[in-house]
Amino acid sequence: MKSYLISSTKKSSGKTIIATGLCSVLSNIDSLAVFKKGPDYIDPLWLSQASKAKCYNLDFFTMTNSEIRKLYKSASHGKNISIVEGNKGLFDGVSLNGIDSNASLAHLLKLEVILVLDCSGTTRGIAPLLQGYKNFDSKIKYKGIILNNIVSERHESKIINAVNEFTKFKVIGSVHKNKNLSIIEKSLGLEPVFQNTSTRKIIKNISSIIKSSIDIKYFSHKSADAKIKTIPKIVTKHKKYSDLKIGIALDQAFGFYYPDDLDKFKSYGVKIIYFNTLKDKSLPKVDGIFIGGGFPERVADKLYKNSSMIKSISSFINSGMPVYAECGGLMYLCESIKTRTKKFKMTGIIKGNIEMFDKPIGRGYVELMVNEKHPWMDKGDIVKCHEFHYSDIKIKNKVSFYGFKVMRGYGINSKHDGILYKNLVASYSHLRDTAQSRWIENYLNFIYCIKNNETKANI
């Protein structure tokens, strides 16, 4: 199997659009596994759509090295090519020593690096930049470089000559500056596929440009020296939860879910029933629900107009049924969402109002400490997760209980996260089911106990 990390020297260099195009092209000629470094939801959704395969997140903050390797091997089983899109620059990370950088991921998974270079405003200067990258970590194995934002054939010739004369890097692609690509690049980072009606057309356009700009033969698995041993994905059924039905919101408002978390739900034997908050008139018959993140403010008018679904969800929560909501889900359960121009009524379960801002209120990694009132997590546990929200919540009345104390990050108000009401937990933070936080099993156990009139069981 050939394994590649698509990285760059900095963010906004065009690697996402190039990775998306490569995934689309390669998926049509070979079997492909796709990954994204970090906790992001939007890029993986585009990569998944382009590759026609699940895109899994590999994240040093929420996962151990062992978990990263295991997930990577499991998802790559039987594939000929794996593509991992990095985040930010190759050597960027939170830690000064680089243990959580893209380069560290390349070392951990033995990935060949394809470096995407933004060539705007540079020619011969590309050579010392590349020499610096090579010398900074001589153990990185580079497959080659892709030149981006080339303005002319003369510009391209100067850069290629400098690369060939002063470095040992191989130019495997050259993408010329394209206004349409620039617009698409900005769109990819802001708009998830579940809210873009032109997804297929956009990916087709990207694919066409990338196919004509990059020498695809360099990605062929046929030149691999040896096939990496991989392990099959093991699905373990737990009879205890096999009778449970979990409702998950999936539509234009909500679509931010980690695919391995959804795999985990299924591994416990539960039945997932997806529902649409915009079109369905009521909740399906389920034992608990999960409303993930998304951009409900963009379809707030449609959410508001579906009053029967709002009544159904309100009734479900008020009757004491288990509900977990993250970020967009939290916003939906508040009294209203205020955008720049309008204010829309929402479910009203949480007595607070949402206001949208131009800049993020909470962004980045989060550490939470579980409070004693949390209905299905253990007091004192530290949970690593992430948040990314442009909204803030104004609570009308003092909240009696929160599920989490914020140790790092913002959450609801920089001190707390996880509003508790009956058997609802609603937070801005996005949980990830890994060894440091087995939230899915905890939540399922809670649902099981409520369904069977039992007290919280030890798991």
N, C-alpha and C positions, 0 to 999 in steps of 0.2 A: 504494500500500500504506500502511495505517495502522500506525504503530509505537509501542508503548507500553512504558514502564518502570513496573512496579508497585513502588513504594518506600514508605518510611515515615520517621518522624522518629527511630526507634530500633528495635532488635530486639524481638521478641515483641509486635508491635503487631497481628498478625493478617493480615499481608500474604500469607503462604504459603497460608493457607486461602482467602483472597479470590482470589488468583491461581489456585489450583486450581479453585475454583468457576467463575471466569471462563473458564478454558481449557475446562472441560467444556461450559459453555453455548455459547460461541462456536464450538466445534468442530462443533456440531450445526447451525449456520446459516451458516458460512463456512469458507474454507480458512485454516488456522492454522499459524504457525511458532512454536516455543516455545524459550526460552532461560533459563538461570539464571546470574547473575553469581557468580563464585567457583568454588572447587574441589569443592564439596559434591556428594555422590552421592544422598542421600536425597530432598531436595526435587525434583531433576530427575526421579526415578523416579515420584513422585506426579504431577508436571506432565505427564509423558509419558503416564501411564495416563489422566489426565483428558482430555487433548487428542487421544489416539490418534495421537500423532506423536512422533518422537524429540525429546528435549530436550537441547540442546547447551550446554555450559559456556563462558562467556566470562570469562576470567581474566587480569587484567593481570600477575600474577606469573609465569605460565608462558607467556604469549603476548605478542607485540608488538602494537602498535596495528594494524598492517597485517594480521596474522593474525586478529585479532578481526573486523576489517571483512570480510575475505575469507570467514571461516566464517559470519558473519552473513548476508552477501549470498547465499552459496551455499545455505544452509539455508532462506533466505526466498524463494528463487526460485519464482515462480509462485503465491505465497501472497498473500492479500488483507490479512491481519492478522498482525502479529508481537507476541508478548507476551514481555517480558523481566522475570523476577522478580529484584529486587535482593537484596542481603544487608545486614543491619543497617540503619542510617539512610542517607538520601539523600546526605549529605555525609561519611559515614564511610568510612575506608580506613586502610591501614597508614601511608601517607605524610602528613606534616603539611600539605604543599601540595595534597593532594587529587587528585593525578594518577591515583590508582588507586581513586577513589571511585565511587559509583553515579552521581553527577552528571557525572563525567568520561565515564562510559560513555554517558550520555544525550547529551552533546555530541558524542562520537565517532561515534555511530550515528544522530544526529538523532532521538532518541526523545522523544515527549511523555510527561511524567511524570504518573502518577496517584498521588497521595499518600494513603496509608492512615493514618488518625489514630486512635490509641487515646484515646477520649473519656472514659475512666474518671476520675471525680473532677474534671471541668472543665466549664465552660460558656463564659462570656464570654472567659475566658483563652485560648481557641483562637485568637482574632483576632491578638494580638501574636505568638503563635507562628508563625502563617502569614505575618504581615508580615516577621518576621525571616528566614524561609526565602526569601521573595521578594527581600528586600534583600541577603541574603548572596551570592546569585548571580542577578542580574537577567536573565541570558541563558537561564536554564532556562525551557523552555516547558511550562507546566502544562496538562494536559487538564482536570483537575478533582481533587476530593478525595472520598474515601470515608470516612464516619464509621463507626467500629467501637466496639463495646461501649456502645451507647446503652442506657440503663436504662429509659427511658419516653418517651412521646410529648412530655411536658413538657420533658424533658431534650433531646430532639431539636430541639424548637422553639426553645429558648434558644440552642443552638449554631448552628443555621441562621440565626437572626436576627442573631447576632453576626458570622457569616461574611459575610452579605449587607450589613450595615451598615458594617463596617470594612475589608473586603478586596474584592478583585476575583476571588477564587476561586469556582469553580462546584461546588456539591455535587451529585455525580452518583450518590450511593448512601448508604444508611444501614443499617447492620447492627446489629440489636438484640442485646443480651447474651443468650447462649444457653449453658446449661450443657453441652449436648451438643457444641456447637462448640468450647468451651473444652477439653473432653476430647479431641476430635479433633485440635485444634491441637497439643496436647502429643504426641499419638501420631504425627502426621505427621513431627515432627522426630526421633523416636526409632526408628520402625519402617519399614523399607523395604517396598515393595509385595510383594517376593518372599517376605516372611515373614508378611504379613497376609492371611488367608483371606477377609476381609470388605472387600477393597479396593473392589470395584465398588459395594457397598452404601454405603460411607462416602462415596465420590465422588458418588453419586446424591443422598445427603442434603445434602451441601455445595452441590451444584449447585442443588437445589430452593430452598434458603435464599437463595443469592446471586442467583438469577434473580428472586426476589420482592423483593429489597432494593436492587438496582442497576438503573439505567436503561440497558439494553443498547444502546439506539439510539445512544448516544454513541460506541460502538465500531465502528459500521458503516463499512466501507471506502468506501461509496458517496459519502461527503462529501469524499473525498480530492481535493485540488487537482490532484495529478499522481501518476502511478504511478512509484515509484522503480525505476530501472534495476537489474536484478539479473543475476547471471551464473549459468549453469547449473552444476550439480555435475559436475565432470569426473572420471571414473574412469579411471585409467591402469593398464593391465595390464603387469606385468613378467614376461616369459616365464621368467626365471631361477628364480622362485619358484612357478611355476604348478603344479608337481607336489607341492608341500608341503601337508601336512594338519596343521592346528593344532587340538588339543583344548582347549576352554575350559570350565571348570566353571561351570554355571549351574543353580541350584536354590535351595532355601530357606536354604542355608548361604552360598552365594557368588553375588553379583550386582552388585558394584560395578565397572562398566566404563564408560569414556567412550565414547559412541556414535561420536564421530569417530575414536577409536582403532580401534574395530571396523571402521569404514569404511575406515580405512587398511590394515588387514590384508587386506581384500577387494580394495583397489585394487592390491595387489601380486600379485593372482591366486591367493593361497592359498585353500584350502578350509577353512572353519571347521566343526568338528564339536563341537557342544555335548554335554557329558556330565553326568550327575547323580550326585553323590557319595553321595547317600542311597539311590537306587533301583537304579542300574546295578550290575551285578555286576563289571564290569571296564572298563578304559579302552578306548575305540575304537582302531582301528589308525591311529595318528598319528605324526608325526615329532617333535613337541614339544608341550608343554602349557603353559597359562597358567591359574593359579588366582588369581583376583582377591580383592578384599576382601569382607567380609560380616560376619555374626554367627554363626560356627560354634558359639560357646558356647551359643546358644539351642537348638540342635538337636544338641548334642554326643552325647546318648544314641543318636540315630539314626545319626550318623556312626560311632560306635564299633561299633554293631551290624552295620554293613555291612562285615564283616571281609574279604570277598572284594575289595572295591574298595580297601581299605587295602593288601592284599597286592599288588594289581595296580599301584598307584601306587608302592609301595616297590620292587617289582621293576623298574619303569620307570626310576626314579631310580638304583637301584644298578647297572643295566646301562649307565649313562652317557648316557642319553637327556636331551635338554635340557628343563629345567623352570624356569619363572619363577613365583614365588609372592609375592603382596603381602598383608601384614597378616593378614586372615583365613586366607589360604592358608598363610602362615607358621605360624600357630597350629595349623592342621590337621596340618602336617608335624612338629610337636613330639611329645614323648612323651605329654603329657597336658594337659588343660585343667581348671583348678580353679575352680569357681564358689563362691558363698557356702556352698552346702550339699553339693556333691558334687565328685568328681574323676573325670574320664573319660579313658580311654586313647585316644590318637590314633595317628597313623601311626608315629611313633617314628624317623623319618629324622634329624631334628635332635635331638641329645641335650640336651634342655632341656625345662623344664616351664613352662606358661603359668598365670598367676594373674590373675583378674579383680578389678578395683577399682571403687569407686563414682565416682571422679573420673578424668578422662583422665590418662594417663601422658605421652602425646605428643599435642600438638594444635596444628595450624597449619601455616604454610609451613615448608618445609625446603630447605636447600641442602646438596648432597652433592658431595664430590670423589671421582672414580673412582680406585680403587686399581689398581695394576699387575696384580694377580691376577684382576681381574674378567674373566670369559671372553669377553664380547662388547661391552664398552664401552671407550673409549680412555682410558688413564691421564691423569690431570690435568684431564679435562673437569669442568666444574661443571654440576650438574644441579639445576634448580629443580623442586620437587614439593611434596607435602603429606602430612601424617599425621594420623590421628585414631584413637587406640586407648586403650581403658580397661584394657588388659591389659599385663602386664610378663612378660618371659621370664627365667627363671633357668637359665643355662647350667650343665650338670653338669661338663663338661670344658672346658678352655680351647679356644676356637675358633681353628683354625690360621690361617684367612684370612677377611677381610671384603672385600666388593666396594666399599664406600664408607667414606670418612671424613666424619663429620658436621660441617659447618661452621656450620649453624644447625638447631635442632630437637633431637629426642631420639633417634629411631631405636631401635636395640637397647639402647644403654646410654649415650646422650648423646655418645659418641665414635665409634661405628661403626654401620653398618647393612649389610644384605646379606650374610647368612651364606652361605658358599660350601661346597658339598659335591659332589664330582665335577662334573657339569654342571648342578647346581642353584644358582639364586640366589634367596634368600628374604629379603625385607625388610619392614619396617613401612611404609616410604614408598611412596606411590602415584605412579607415573610418569605423565607426560602427553606424548604424542608431538607435539612442536612443534619449531620451528627450533632452540631451545636444547638439545633432546634428542631426536634421531631414534632412539629406543630400539627401535622396531618393526623398522625396516630392519636395525639392528645385530643384533637377536635373530634375525630371519629369515636373515640371512647366516650366523650361527653355526649355526643348524639345518641350513641348506643344506650347509655345509662338513662337518658331522658325518655327514649322510646320504650325502654323496659322498666321504667319507674324504679331505677336503682340509683344509689348514691355514686358519686365519682369513684371509679375503680382505679386501683394501682395498675400501671402498665410498664 
